[in-house]
Amino acid sequence: MENKKLTIQITEEEHKRLKTLCAEKGISIKEAILKALDNMFVNWRKK
């Protein structure tokens, strides 16, 4: 399966805060976004 890139525009302040929050939890920004999507759209990754 080919990987795709997702780009969103956020402020520098939002990025810094998100990066800090993720670091505190020991996860990447990608992991945090995927977890948020899992919570919002249950089973969205299942075929």
C-alpha positions, 0 to 999 in steps of 0.5 A: 500500500502506498503511503500518502502525506497529510498536510494541515496548517496550524499556528506556530503556537498550536504546533509547539503546544501539540508537540509538547503534549505529545512529548509528555505522553511519549507519542508522536503527533501522528500517533495523537492524530490517529488516536483522535480519529479513532475516537471520532470515527470508530473503525474507520481504518477497517476495510 
